[in-house]
Amino acid sequence: MTYINLEGGFYGIIDEAGNRYLPVNLPEEFKKDKLHVLFRAVPVQDQMGIQMWGVHVRLESIEQQKE
């Protein structure tokens, strides 16, 4: 997880390859900067938002990654 301080601020996910994802249904407990997570998501079609960052996705599952 990463906090992006643009357009009012929001949380996104950057994977190990550098791909950026903007979850539309991120639970509050995962809104922590630098939190490592495992997730499965599907792209959201026809999603508009003010954030011009990443691919809009709907999370199917998310959990904190064990260290």
C-alpha positions in Angstrom: 0.0 0.0 0.0 1.1 3.5 -0.6 -0.4 6.9 0.2 -0.4 9.3 -2.7 -0.7 12.9 -1.7 -2.5 14.2 -4.8 -6.0 15.5 -5.3 -7.0 15.2 -1.7 -4.9 12.1 -1.0 -5.7 8.4 -1.6 -4.3 4.9 -1.2 -3.0 2.7 -4.0 -1.1 -0.5 -4.5 2.2 -0.8 -6.3 3.2 -4.3 -7.1 6.8 -5.7 -7.3 6.9 -5.0 -11.1 5.9 -1.3 -10.5 2.3 -1.7 -11.8 -0.1 0.7 -10.0 -3.6 -0.2 -8.9 -6.3 2.0 -7.5 -8.8 -0.2 -5.5 -12.4 1.1 -5.5 -13.4 -1.0 -2.5 -10.3 -0.8 -0.2 -11.3 -1.6 3.4 -10.3 1.0 6.0 -8.0 -1.3 7.9 -5.7 -1.5 4.8 -5.3 2.3 4.5 -1.8 2.3 5.9 1.2 3.7 4.0 3.9 1.1 3.3 1.7 -1.9 4.4 2.7 -5.0 2.4 -0.4 -6.9 1.1 -1.4 -9.8 -1.0 -4.4 -9.2 -3.1 -6.5 -10.4 -6.0 -8.4 -7.9 -8.1 -10.3 -7.5 -11.4 -10.2 -4.4 -13.5 -13.2 -2.1 -13.2 -14.7 -1.1 -16.6 -16.0 2.4 -17.2 -14.8 3.7 -13.8 -14.1 7.5 -13.7 -12.4 9.3 -10.9 -10.4 12.4 -10.2 -7.3 10.4 -9.6 -5.2 10.0 -12.7 -3.1 7.2 -11.2 -3.1 3.5 -11.7 -5.7 1.0 -13.0 -9.1 1.1 -11.2 -9.7 -2.4 -9.7 -12.2 -4.1 -7.5 -10.6 -6.2 -4.8 -11.7 -9.8 -4.6 -9.4 -10.5 -1.7 -6.7 -8.7 0.3 -4.7 -9.6 3.3 -1.6 -8.3 5.1 1.6 -10.0 3.8 3.4 -12.0 6.5 7.1 -10.9 6.8 
